[in-house]
């Protein structure tokens, strides 16, 4: 497959890129900082330098054209302010959807977050204000992308991310309790979701006891 990953220098995204390239897929990684290109190349990923906050739909469509799927794994990052939650976590996700439609690429995997349903009910109680904006931006992205008939969208909502070694076993489903999950396992679940090619699935992810292939099969 040819997979395009937006936000390809992120910690989950780099793990995903290595898994895909390691099995022989062609992976194109969209990055904003050209200094990160060498890291992607060492992962077996082809870098494409584009700023998702300023590039055009046409420029992005040129990158994703002929892809078998696109993955939105970009994020403004924990050190960014509220404004960039809207321009990256929402705006760039929508831009990638626009570009995928323009290029005729249907499969779209959106990495979101557990907790977005709290944002649907208003400002989550007891949540840091910037985190609350982040959840609202992620929710807006989901709501903007999921209804598009030209796309086959899967939304993955991981819990708290850790750097613990992956176990290959997770809990994946709807309305599950909040928990944490290794980034290794998030990347492995993303690979399984890309292979599953299910339309309209929205699933939450934390650590668990179910093998990833089985969890994806049953949840989607």
ZAMARSE-717980 format. One record per residue (C-alpha): residue in three letters; chain; x negated, y negated, z; residue number from 1. Coordinates in steps of 0.1 Angstrom, whole numbers, always signed. Each point is the difference from the previous one (the first is absolute). Example, Ala and Ser with C-alpha at 12.3 -4.5 7.8 and 13.67 -1.06 7.14 Angstrom:
! residues 2
<r><res>ALA</res><chain>A</chain><u>-123</u><v>+45</v><w>+78</w><n>1</n></r>
<r><res>SER</res><chain>A</chain><u>-14</u><v>-34</v><w>-7</w><n>2</n></r>
//
This chain:
! residues 220
<r><res>UNK</res><chain>A</chain><u>+0</u><v>+0</v><w>+0</w><n>1</n></r>
<r><res>UNK</res><chain>A</chain><u>-9</u><v>-37</v><w>-3</w><n>2</n></r>
<r><res>UNK</res><chain>A</chain><u>+9</u><v>-18</v><w>+32</w><n>3</n></r>
<r><res>UNK</res><chain>A</chain><u>-3</u><v>-37</v><w>+7</w><n>4</n></r>
<r><res>UNK</res><chain>A</chain><u>-4</u><v>-11</v><w>+36</w><n>5</n></r>
<r><res>UNK</res><chain>A</chain><u>+6</u><v>-35</v><w>+11</w><n>6</n></r>
<r><res>UNK</res><chain>A</chain><u>-20</u><v>-10</v><w>+30</w><n>7</n></r>
<r><res>UNK</res><chain>A</chain><u>-25</u><v>+27</v><w>-8</w><n>8</n></r>
<r><res>UNK</res><chain>A</chain><u>-27</u><v>-11</v><w>+25</w><n>9</n></r>
<r><res>UNK</res><chain>A</chain><u>+23</u><v>+6</v><w>+30</w><n>10</n></r>
<r><res>UNK</res><chain>A</chain><u>-8</u><v>+28</v><w>+24</w><n>11</n></r>
<r><res>UNK</res><chain>A</chain><u>+29</u><v>+22</v><w>-10</w><n>12</n></r>
<r><res>UNK</res><chain>A</chain><u>-4</u><v>-10</v><w>-37</w><n>13</n></r>
<r><res>UNK</res><chain>A</chain><u>-37</u><v>+10</v><w>-1</w><n>14</n></r>
<r><res>UNK</res><chain>A</chain><u>+9</u><v>+34</v><w>+15</w><n>15</n></r>
<r><res>UNK</res><chain>A</chain><u>+27</u><v>+4</v><w>-26</w><n>16</n></r>
<r><res>UNK</res><chain>A</chain><u>-24</u><v>-10</v><w>-28</w><n>17</n></r>
<r><res>UNK</res><chain>A</chain><u>-25</u><v>+26</v><w>+11</w><n>18</n></r>
<r><res>UNK</res><chain>A</chain><u>+25</u><v>+28</v><w>+2</w><n>19</n></r>
<r><res>UNK</res><chain>A</chain><u>+14</u><v>-8</v><w>-34</w><n>20</n></r>
<r><res>UNK</res><chain>A</chain><u>-33</u><v>-5</v><w>-18</w><n>21</n></r>
<r><res>UNK</res><chain>A</chain><u>-14</u><v>+31</v><w>+18</w><n>22</n></r>
<r><res>UNK</res><chain>A</chain><u>+26</u><v>+22</v><w>-16</w><n>23</n></r>
<r><res>UNK</res><chain>A</chain><u>-6</u><v>-15</v><w>-35</w><n>24</n></r>
<r><res>UNK</res><chain>A</chain><u>+26</u><v>-27</v><w>-3</w><n>25</n></r>
<r><res>UNK</res><chain>A</chain><u>-9</u><v>-33</v><w>-15</w><n>26</n></r>
<r><res>UNK</res><chain>A</chain><u>+4</u><v>-27</v><w>+26</w><n>27</n></r>
<r><res>UNK</res><chain>A</chain><u>+1</u><v>-38</v><w>-6</w><n>28</n></r>
<r><res>UNK</res><chain>A</chain><u>-3</u><v>-21</v><w>+31</w><n>29</n></r>
<r><res>UNK</res><chain>A</chain><u>+12</u><v>-36</v><w>+1</w><n>30</n></r>
<r><res>UNK</res><chain>A</chain><u>-22</u><v>-22</v><w>+22</w><n>31</n></r>
<r><res>UNK</res><chain>A</chain><u>-2</u><v>-37</v><w>+6</w><n>32</n></r>
<r><res>UNK</res><chain>A</chain><u>-36</u><v>-2</v><w>+11</w><n>33</n></r>
<r><res>UNK</res><chain>A</chain><u>-25</u><v>+10</v><w>-27</w><n>34</n></r>
<r><res>UNK</res><chain>A</chain><u>-26</u><v>+8</v><w>+27</w><n>35</n></r>
<r><res>UNK</res><chain>A</chain><u>+22</u><v>+31</v><w>+8</w><n>36</n></r>
<r><res>UNK</res><chain>A</chain><u>-4</u><v>+15</v><w>-35</w><n>37</n></r>
<r><res>UNK</res><chain>A</chain><u>-31</u><v>+20</v><w>+9</w><n>38</n></r>
<r><res>UNK</res><chain>A</chain><u>+18</u><v>+17</v><w>+29</w><n>39</n></r>
<r><res>UNK</res><chain>A</chain><u>+28</u><v>+11</v><w>-23</w><n>40</n></r>
<r><res>UNK</res><chain>A</chain><u>-24</u><v>+12</v><w>-26</w><n>41</n></r>
<r><res>UNK</res><chain>A</chain><u>-17</u><v>+21</v><w>+27</w><n>42</n></r>
<r><res>UNK</res><chain>A</chain><u>+34</u><v>+16</v><w>+7</w><n>43</n></r>
<r><res>UNK</res><chain>A</chain><u>+5</u><v>+9</v><w>-37</w><n>44</n></r>
<r><res>UNK</res><chain>A</chain><u>+25</u><v>-29</v><w>-5</w><n>45</n></r>
<r><res>UNK</res><chain>A</chain><u>-1</u><v>-24</v><w>-28</w><n>46</n></r>
<r><res>UNK</res><chain>A</chain><u>+3</u><v>-36</v><w>+14</w><n>47</n></r>
<r><res>UNK</res><chain>A</chain><u>+23</u><v>-26</v><w>-16</w><n>48</n></r>
<r><res>UNK</res><chain>A</chain><u>-6</u><v>-35</v><w>+15</w><n>49</n></r>
<r><res>UNK</res><chain>A</chain><u>+33</u><v>-19</v><w>+3</w><n>50</n></r>
<r><res>UNK</res><chain>A</chain><u>+14</u><v>-23</v><w>+26</w><n>51</n></r>
<r><res>UNK</res><chain>A</chain><u>+36</u><v>+13</v><w>+6</w><n>52</n></r>
<r><res>UNK</res><chain>A</chain><u>+9</u><v>-34</v><w>+15</w><n>53</n></r>
<r><res>UNK</res><chain>A</chain><u>-9</u><v>-19</v><w>-32</w><n>54</n></r>
<r><res>UNK</res><chain>A</chain><u>-1</u><v>+24</v><w>-30</w><n>55</n></r>
<r><res>UNK</res><chain>A</chain><u>+29</u><v>+2</v><w>-25</w><n>56</n></r>
<r><res>UNK</res><chain>A</chain><u>+23</u><v>+28</v><w>-7</w><n>57</n></r>
<r><res>UNK</res><chain>A</chain><u>-15</u><v>+4</v><w>-35</w><n>58</n></r>
<r><res>UNK</res><chain>A</chain><u>-36</u><v>+3</v><w>+14</w><n>59</n></r>
<r><res>UNK</res><chain>A</chain><u>+11</u><v>+26</v><w>+25</w><n>60</n></r>
<r><res>UNK</res><chain>A</chain><u>+21</u><v>+19</v><w>-26</w><n>61</n></r>
<r><res>UNK</res><chain>A</chain><u>-32</u><v>+3</v><w>-21</w><n>62</n></r>
<r><res>UNK</res><chain>A</chain><u>-17</u><v>+18</v><w>+29</w><n>63</n></r>
<r><res>UNK</res><chain>A</chain><u>+29</u><v>+24</v><w>+8</w><n>64</n></r>
<r><res>UNK</res><chain>A</chain><u>+10</u><v>+8</v><w>-36</w><n>65</n></r>
<r><res>UNK</res><chain>A</chain><u>-3</u><v>+37</v><w>-7</w><n>66</n></r>
<r><res>UNK</res><chain>A</chain><u>-1</u><v>+9</v><w>+37</w><n>67</n></r>
<r><res>UNK</res><chain>A</chain><u>+19</u><v>+30</v><w>+12</w><n>68</n></r>
<r><res>UNK</res><chain>A</chain><u>+7</u><v>-18</v><w>+33</w><n>69</n></r>
<r><res>UNK</res><chain>A</chain><u>-8</u><v>-31</v><w>+20</w><n>70</n></r>
<r><res>UNK</res><chain>A</chain><u>-5</u><v>-3</v><w>+37</w><n>71</n></r>
<r><res>UNK</res><chain>A</chain><u>+3</u><v>-32</v><w>+20</w><n>72</n></r>
<r><res>UNK</res><chain>A</chain><u>-24</u><v>+3</v><w>+29</w><n>73</n></r>
<r><res>UNK</res><chain>A</chain><u>-9</u><v>-37</v><w>+3</w><n>74</n></r>
<r><res>UNK</res><chain>A</chain><u>+4</u><v>-20</v><w>+31</w><n>75</n></r>
<r><res>UNK</res><chain>A</chain><u>-8</u><v>-35</v><w>+12</w><n>76</n></r>
<r><res>UNK</res><chain>A</chain><u>-20</u><v>+16</v><w>+29</w><n>77</n></r>
<r><res>UNK</res><chain>A</chain><u>+2</u><v>-5</v><w>+38</w><n>78</n></r>
<r><res>UNK</res><chain>A</chain><u>-19</u><v>-32</v><w>+0</w><n>79</n></r>
<r><res>UNK</res><chain>A</chain><u>+23</u><v>-18</v><w>-25</w><n>80</n></r>
<r><res>UNK</res><chain>A</chain><u>+27</u><v>-25</v><w>+9</w><n>81</n></r>
<r><res>UNK</res><chain>A</chain><u>+37</u><v>+2</v><w>-6</w><n>82</n></r>
<r><res>UNK</res><chain>A</chain><u>-1</u><v>-16</v><w>-35</w><n>83</n></r>
<r><res>UNK</res><chain>A</chain><u>-21</u><v>+28</v><w>-14</w><n>84</n></r>
<r><res>UNK</res><chain>A</chain><u>+23</u><v>+26</v><w>+13</w><n>85</n></r>
<r><res>UNK</res><chain>A</chain><u>+26</u><v>-14</v><w>-24</w><n>86</n></r>
<r><res>UNK</res><chain>A</chain><u>-24</u><v>-5</v><w>-30</w><n>87</n></r>
<r><res>UNK</res><chain>A</chain><u>-17</u><v>+34</v><w>+3</w><n>88</n></r>
<r><res>UNK</res><chain>A</chain><u>+22</u><v>+25</v><w>+19</w><n>89</n></r>
<r><res>UNK</res><chain>A</chain><u>+31</u><v>-12</v><w>-18</w><n>90</n></r>
<r><res>UNK</res><chain>A</chain><u>-10</u><v>-21</v><w>-30</w><n>91</n></r>
<r><res>UNK</res><chain>A</chain><u>-28</u><v>+23</v><w>-13</w><n>92</n></r>
<r><res>UNK</res><chain>A</chain><u>+21</u><v>+31</v><w>+4</w><n>93</n></r>
<r><res>UNK</res><chain>A</chain><u>+27</u><v>-16</v><w>-21</w><n>94</n></r>
<r><res>UNK</res><chain>A</chain><u>-25</u><v>-11</v><w>-25</w><n>95</n></r>
<r><res>UNK</res><chain>A</chain><u>-13</u><v>+35</v><w>-4</w><n>96</n></r>
<r><res>UNK</res><chain>A</chain><u>+35</u><v>+12</v><w>-5</w><n>97</n></r>
<r><res>UNK</res><chain>A</chain><u>+5</u><v>-26</v><w>-27</w><n>98</n></r>
<r><res>UNK</res><chain>A</chain><u>-32</u><v>+10</v><w>-17</w><n>99</n></r>
<r><res>UNK</res><chain>A</chain><u>+9</u><v>+37</v><w>+1</w><n>100</n></r>
<r><res>UNK</res><chain>A</chain><u>+33</u><v>-7</v><w>-16</w><n>101</n></r>
<r><res>UNK</res><chain>A</chain><u>-16</u><v>-21</v><w>-26</w><n>102</n></r>
<r><res>UNK</res><chain>A</chain><u>-25</u><v>+28</v><w>-8</w><n>103</n></r>
<r><res>UNK</res><chain>A</chain><u>+26</u><v>+27</v><w>+1</w><n>104</n></r>
<r><res>UNK</res><chain>A</chain><u>-14</u><v>+18</v><w>+30</w><n>105</n></r>
<r><res>UNK</res><chain>A</chain><u>+28</u><v>+15</v><w>+22</w><n>106</n></r>
<r><res>UNK</res><chain>A</chain><u>-16</u><v>+17</v><w>+30</w><n>107</n></r>
<r><res>UNK</res><chain>A</chain><u>-7</u><v>-26</v><w>+27</w><n>108</n></r>
<r><res>UNK</res><chain>A</chain><u>-12</u><v>+9</v><w>+35</w><n>109</n></r>
<r><res>UNK</res><chain>A</chain><u>+3</u><v>-28</v><w>+26</w><n>110</n></r>
<r><res>UNK</res><chain>A</chain><u>-19</u><v>+3</v><w>+33</w><n>111</n></r>
<r><res>UNK</res><chain>A</chain><u>+22</u><v>-18</v><w>+25</w><n>112</n></r>
<r><res>UNK</res><chain>A</chain><u>+1</u><v>+4</v><w>+38</w><n>113</n></r>
<r><res>UNK</res><chain>A</chain><u>+21</u><v>+15</v><w>+28</w><n>114</n></r>
<r><res>UNK</res><chain>A</chain><u>+20</u><v>-27</v><w>+17</w><n>115</n></r>
<r><res>UNK</res><chain>A</chain><u>+14</u><v>-17</v><w>-30</w><n>116</n></r>
<r><res>UNK</res><chain>A</chain><u>+35</u><v>+10</v><w>+9</w><n>117</n></r>
<r><res>UNK</res><chain>A</chain><u>-4</u><v>-21</v><w>+32</w><n>118</n></r>
<r><res>UNK</res><chain>A</chain><u>-7</u><v>-29</v><w>-23</w><n>119</n></r>
<r><res>UNK</res><chain>A</chain><u>+33</u><v>+7</v><w>-18</w><n>120</n></r>
<r><res>UNK</res><chain>A</chain><u>+18</u><v>-8</v><w>+32</w><n>121</n></r>
<r><res>UNK</res><chain>A</chain><u>-18</u><v>-33</v><w>+5</w><n>122</n></r>
<r><res>UNK</res><chain>A</chain><u>-33</u><v>-9</v><w>+18</w><n>123</n></r>
<r><res>UNK</res><chain>A</chain><u>-11</u><v>+31</v><w>+18</w><n>124</n></r>
<r><res>UNK</res><chain>A</chain><u>-1</u><v>-5</v><w>+38</w><n>125</n></r>
<r><res>UNK</res><chain>A</chain><u>-34</u><v>+2</v><w>+17</w><n>126</n></r>
<r><res>UNK</res><chain>A</chain><u>-19</u><v>+0</v><w>-33</w><n>127</n></r>
<r><res>UNK</res><chain>A</chain><u>-28</u><v>-24</v><w>-7</w><n>128</n></r>
<r><res>UNK</res><chain>A</chain><u>+13</u><v>-28</v><w>-22</w><n>129</n></r>
<r><res>UNK</res><chain>A</chain><u>-24</u><v>+6</v><w>-28</w><n>130</n></r>
<r><res>UNK</res><chain>A</chain><u>+8</u><v>+37</v><w>+1</w><n>131</n></r>
<r><res>UNK</res><chain>A</chain><u>+37</u><v>-8</v><w>-1</w><n>132</n></r>
<r><res>UNK</res><chain>A</chain><u>-6</u><v>-20</v><w>-32</w><n>133</n></r>
<r><res>UNK</res><chain>A</chain><u>-21</u><v>+29</v><w>-14</w><n>134</n></r>
<r><res>UNK</res><chain>A</chain><u>+30</u><v>+24</v><w>+6</w><n>135</n></r>
<r><res>UNK</res><chain>A</chain><u>+24</u><v>-24</v><w>-16</w><n>136</n></r>
<r><res>UNK</res><chain>A</chain><u>-23</u><v>-3</v><w>-30</w><n>137</n></r>
<r><res>UNK</res><chain>A</chain><u>-3</u><v>+37</v><w>-4</w><n>138</n></r>
<r><res>UNK</res><chain>A</chain><u>+38</u><v>+4</v><w>+3</w><n>139</n></r>
<r><res>UNK</res><chain>A</chain><u>+6</u><v>-27</v><w>-27</w><n>140</n></r>
<r><res>UNK</res><chain>A</chain><u>-25</u><v>+19</v><w>-22</w><n>141</n></r>
<r><res>UNK</res><chain>A</chain><u>+19</u><v>+33</v><w>+5</w><n>142</n></r>
<r><res>UNK</res><chain>A</chain><u>+34</u><v>-17</v><w>-7</w><n>143</n></r>
<r><res>UNK</res><chain>A</chain><u>-14</u><v>-16</v><w>-32</w><n>144</n></r>
<r><res>UNK</res><chain>A</chain><u>-16</u><v>+31</v><w>-15</w><n>145</n></r>
<r><res>UNK</res><chain>A</chain><u>+23</u><v>+29</v><w>+10</w><n>146</n></r>
<r><res>UNK</res><chain>A</chain><u>+31</u><v>-10</v><w>-20</w><n>147</n></r>
<r><res>UNK</res><chain>A</chain><u>-19</u><v>-4</v><w>-33</w><n>148</n></r>
<r><res>UNK</res><chain>A</chain><u>+13</u><v>+26</v><w>-24</w><n>149</n></r>
<r><res>UNK</res><chain>A</chain><u>-31</u><v>-3</v><w>-22</w><n>150</n></r>
<r><res>UNK</res><chain>A</chain><u>-21</u><v>+13</v><w>+28</w><n>151</n></r>
<r><res>UNK</res><chain>A</chain><u>-2</u><v>+33</v><w>+19</w><n>152</n></r>
<r><res>UNK</res><chain>A</chain><u>-9</u><v>-13</v><w>+34</w><n>153</n></r>
<r><res>UNK</res><chain>A</chain><u>-12</u><v>+18</v><w>+31</w><n>154</n></r>
<r><res>UNK</res><chain>A</chain><u>-5</u><v>-20</v><w>+33</w><n>155</n></r>
<r><res>UNK</res><chain>A</chain><u>-23</u><v>+14</v><w>+26</w><n>156</n></r>
<r><res>UNK</res><chain>A</chain><u>+2</u><v>-16</v><w>+35</w><n>157</n></r>
<r><res>UNK</res><chain>A</chain><u>-30</u><v>+12</v><w>+21</w><n>158</n></r>
<r><res>UNK</res><chain>A</chain><u>-1</u><v>-6</v><w>+38</w><n>159</n></r>
<r><res>UNK</res><chain>A</chain><u>-31</u><v>-13</v><w>+18</w><n>160</n></r>
<r><res>UNK</res><chain>A</chain><u>-32</u><v>+7</v><w>-20</w><n>161</n></r>
<r><res>UNK</res><chain>A</chain><u>-30</u><v>+17</v><w>+16</w><n>162</n></r>
<r><res>UNK</res><chain>A</chain><u>-34</u><v>+10</v><w>-12</w><n>163</n></r>
<r><res>UNK</res><chain>A</chain><u>+3</u><v>+35</v><w>+16</w><n>164</n></r>
<r><res>UNK</res><chain>A</chain><u>-9</u><v>+28</v><w>-24</w><n>165</n></r>
<r><res>UNK</res><chain>A</chain><u>+30</u><v>+12</v><w>-20</w><n>166</n></r>
<r><res>UNK</res><chain>A</chain><u>+18</u><v>+32</v><w>+11</w><n>167</n></r>
<r><res>UNK</res><chain>A</chain><u>+19</u><v>+8</v><w>-32</w><n>168</n></r>
<r><res>UNK</res><chain>A</chain><u>+31</u><v>+1</v><w>+22</w><n>169</n></r>
<r><res>UNK</res><chain>A</chain><u>+26</u><v>-27</v><w>+4</w><n>170</n></r>
<r><res>UNK</res><chain>A</chain><u>+36</u><v>-10</v><w>+8</w><n>171</n></r>
<r><res>UNK</res><chain>A</chain><u>+17</u><v>-15</v><w>-30</w><n>172</n></r>
<r><res>UNK</res><chain>A</chain><u>+36</u><v>-10</v><w>-1</w><n>173</n></r>
<r><res>UNK</res><chain>A</chain><u>+27</u><v>-26</v><w>+8</w><n>174</n></r>
<r><res>UNK</res><chain>A</chain><u>+6</u><v>-15</v><w>+34</w><n>175</n></r>
<r><res>UNK</res><chain>A</chain><u>-29</u><v>+17</v><w>+17</w><n>176</n></r>
<r><res>UNK</res><chain>A</chain><u>-15</u><v>-13</v><w>+32</w><n>177</n></r>
<r><res>UNK</res><chain>A</chain><u>-29</u><v>-25</v><w>-2</w><n>178</n></r>
<r><res>UNK</res><chain>A</chain><u>-34</u><v>+14</v><w>+2</w><n>179</n></r>
<r><res>UNK</res><chain>A</chain><u>-35</u><v>-1</v><w>-16</w><n>180</n></r>
<r><res>UNK</res><chain>A</chain><u>-15</u><v>+18</v><w>-29</w><n>181</n></r>
<r><res>UNK</res><chain>A</chain><u>-36</u><v>+4</v><w>-13</w><n>182</n></r>
<r><res>UNK</res><chain>A</chain><u>-8</u><v>-20</v><w>-32</w><n>183</n></r>
<r><res>UNK</res><chain>A</chain><u>-13</u><v>+32</v><w>-15</w><n>184</n></r>
<r><res>UNK</res><chain>A</chain><u>+34</u><v>+16</v><w>+3</w><n>185</n></r>
<r><res>UNK</res><chain>A</chain><u>+17</u><v>-31</v><w>-14</w><n>186</n></r>
<r><res>UNK</res><chain>A</chain><u>-21</u><v>+2</v><w>-31</w><n>187</n></r>
<r><res>UNK</res><chain>A</chain><u>+7</u><v>+38</v><w>-3</w><n>188</n></r>
<r><res>UNK</res><chain>A</chain><u>+37</u><v>-6</v><w>+2</w><n>189</n></r>
<r><res>UNK</res><chain>A</chain><u>-2</u><v>-27</v><w>-27</w><n>190</n></r>
<r><res>UNK</res><chain>A</chain><u>-17</u><v>+25</v><w>-23</w><n>191</n></r>
<r><res>UNK</res><chain>A</chain><u>+28</u><v>+25</v><w>+7</w><n>192</n></r>
<r><res>UNK</res><chain>A</chain><u>+27</u><v>-26</v><w>-6</w><n>193</n></r>
<r><res>UNK</res><chain>A</chain><u>-16</u><v>-10</v><w>-33</w><n>194</n></r>
<r><res>UNK</res><chain>A</chain><u>+1</u><v>+37</v><w>-10</w><n>195</n></r>
<r><res>UNK</res><chain>A</chain><u>+36</u><v>+4</v><w>+12</w><n>196</n></r>
<r><res>UNK</res><chain>A</chain><u>+13</u><v>-28</v><w>-22</w><n>197</n></r>
<r><res>UNK</res><chain>A</chain><u>+33</u><v>-5</v><w>+19</w><n>198</n></r>
<r><res>UNK</res><chain>A</chain><u>+22</u><v>-30</v><w>-7</w><n>199</n></r>
<r><res>UNK</res><chain>A</chain><u>+12</u><v>-23</v><w>+28</w><n>200</n></r>
<r><res>UNK</res><chain>A</chain><u>-15</u><v>+18</v><w>+30</w><n>201</n></r>
<r><res>UNK</res><chain>A</chain><u>-7</u><v>-21</v><w>+31</w><n>202</n></r>
<r><res>UNK</res><chain>A</chain><u>-19</u><v>+20</v><w>+26</w><n>203</n></r>
<r><res>UNK</res><chain>A</chain><u>-17</u><v>-8</v><w>+33</w><n>204</n></r>
<r><res>UNK</res><chain>A</chain><u>-33</u><v>+17</v><w>+10</w><n>205</n></r>
<r><res>UNK</res><chain>A</chain><u>-17</u><v>+8</v><w>+33</w><n>206</n></r>
<r><res>UNK</res><chain>A</chain><u>-22</u><v>+28</v><w>+12</w><n>207</n></r>
<r><res>UNK</res><chain>A</chain><u>+16</u><v>+34</v><w>+4</w><n>208</n></r>
<r><res>UNK</res><chain>A</chain><u>-1</u><v>+37</v><w>-5</w><n>209</n></r>
<r><res>UNK</res><chain>A</chain><u>+13</u><v>+5</v><w>-35</w><n>210</n></r>
<r><res>UNK</res><chain>A</chain><u>-24</u><v>+6</v><w>-29</w><n>211</n></r>
<r><res>UNK</res><chain>A</chain><u>+0</u><v>-30</v><w>-23</w><n>212</n></r>
<r><res>UNK</res><chain>A</chain><u>+12</u><v>+19</v><w>-31</w><n>213</n></r>
<r><res>UNK</res><chain>A</chain><u>+29</u><v>+15</v><w>+20</w><n>214</n></r>
<r><res>UNK</res><chain>A</chain><u>+8</u><v>-34</v><w>+16</w><n>215</n></r>
<r><res>UNK</res><chain>A</chain><u>+2</u><v>-18</v><w>-34</w><n>216</n></r>
<r><res>UNK</res><chain>A</chain><u>+20</u><v>+28</v><w>-15</w><n>217</n></r>
<r><res>UNK</res><chain>A</chain><u>+26</u><v>-1</v><w>+27</w><n>218</n></r>
<r><res>UNK</res><chain>A</chain><u>+1</u><v>-38</v><w>+5</w><n>219</n></r>
<r><res>UNK</res><chain>A</chain><u>+4</u><v>-11</v><w>-36</w><n>220</n></r>
//
